Amino acid sequence: MAISLTPPLPIRMLDLAAQHAAVQPELDAALQSVIAEGAYIQGAAVEQFAGELGEYLGGVQVVPCGNGTDALQLALMSLNLAPGSEVVVPAFTYIATAEAVAILGLRPVMVDVRPDTFGLDPAAVEAAITPRTGAIIVVHLFGQCVDLESLTAIARKYDVALLEDNAQAIGATYRFADGVERYAGTVGVVGTTSFFPSKNLGALGDGGALLTRDASRATYLRQLANHGQTRKYYHEYVGLNSRLDTLQAALLRVKLRYLTSWTTARQQVAAHYDAVLQDIAGLQIPARDPRSSHVFHQYTLTLTDASQRNLLQQHLQHHGVPSVVYYPVPTHLQPAYQYLGYVAGQFPVAEHLCTTVLSLPIHPTLTSAQLDYIAEVVRAFFVVPSPSA
Ligand SMILES: *Cc1c(COP(=O)(O)O)cnc(C)c1O
């Protein structure tokens, strides 16, 4: 297990400062113009950014809001489901997906995921549908689309709304059997996204947005996000105060221009990892659904033997390679959701993934020397000689 090398430059899980340094003059100019214009809330950059992102995603309406969790809440509010309605959510996701359901007095119905793509399991979703089901929230986890073909068919069959939590897969595309290709987040009734700094399109603070093809729903969502007002001081609905700051919108306009190249860089990092890690017994590289592109918000390995996961993480840390477990606890076993009555053993795939997944650093500024080093450290743990040795 001896590693001869030391890491070529410190390796970070995420290196936003380096990413921003590469576009510093443009970010500075954006900042200065917002300061000079003085419209810090609902300034021109907010609508400009919404228009540009909508165009980027194939011509959809974009309603900016305060963060990705608010976006989920607003999407659900726009459905006007009866109190107590059930909303299907994955048992393996970031907590916000279930939280937005619970906070509205709706009932999160947890469903297990696929062991390969980590997305909602269509058969399990269909089995969970009841007369009270109002919506299904799919999560394109780690940057790859769920089985949208099957899940849209189920939503249609049972006449329930399909929402897409697209916080992790902005720019990913999905090809349906009929040849139609769509961007993640633009397939369901409403898609949501997050501009949390670590996301693929991150602000320098909080931000989020709703995506929809339906112009009247976009208007409704815009009103819900702004105190339910139809015009100033006239409040038609009980809404939220959830807005994207002008400053964040101006910075996001700059970063959107680089999203395609940053996504390509992430995909190159993933391809590099795939090539050097795919032959290791005991380790599964990320599965690819041929119908979806993968924008690699995370590069997530799955270990065959759960007892090795934490040891691998310690080994990596010892050699200067950060890694993170997304996510260590499935949604149904979180203390806050015990009132739903779920128990351990109910969603075996989600529970198993929580003990076997490990995400490696993936960001556009990793060098190939760093990637080679990371691969060598991983291979050493499994006592696989590196190709160059
Ligand atoms: C980040 C994230 C959210 C929440 O976004 P915030 O902007 O942090 O509120 C929701 N769902 C998923 C899957 C996420 O990864």
The ligand as an SDF file (V2000), in Angstrom:
LIG
                    3D

 15 15  0  0  0  0  0  0  0  0999 V2000
  -28.7420   21.2500   -3.5100 C   0  0  0  0  0  0  0  0  0  0  0  0
  -29.9840   20.4690   -3.6640 C   0  0  0  0  0  0  0  0  0  0  0  0
  -31.2380   20.9950   -3.3000 C   0  0  0  0  0  0  0  0  0  0  0  0
  -31.4160   22.2770   -2.5570 C   0  0  0  0  0  0  0  0  0  0  0  0
  -30.8760   23.3980   -3.1110 O   0  0  0  0  0  0  0  0  0  0  0  0
  -30.5790   24.6900   -2.1830 P   0  0  0  0  0  0  0  0  0  0  0  0
  -30.3300   25.7510   -3.1920 O   0  0  0  0  0  0  0  0  0  0  0  0
  -29.4000   24.3600   -1.3380 O   0  0  0  0  0  0  0  0  0  0  0  0
  -31.8060   24.9610   -1.3830 O   0  0  0  0  0  0  0  0  0  0  0  0
  -32.3600   20.2300   -3.5600 C   0  0  0  0  0  0  0  0  0  0  0  0
  -32.2640   19.0170   -4.1040 N   0  0  0  0  0  0  0  0  0  0  0  0
  -31.0920   18.4640   -4.4410 C   0  0  0  0  0  0  0  0  0  0  0  0
  -31.0650   17.1150   -5.0520 C   0  0  0  0  0  0  0  0  0  0  0  0
  -29.9110   19.1650   -4.2140 C   0  0  0  0  0  0  0  0  0  0  0  0
  -28.7410   18.5910   -4.5330 O   0  0  0  0  0  0  0  0  0  0  0  0
  1  2  1  0
  2  3  1  0
  2 14  2  0
  3  4  1  0
  3 10  2  0
  4  5  1  0
  5  6  1  0
  6  7  2  0
  6  8  1  0
  6  9  1  0
 10 11  1  0
 11 12  2  0
 12 13  1  0
 12 14  1  0
 14 15  1  0
M  END
$$$$
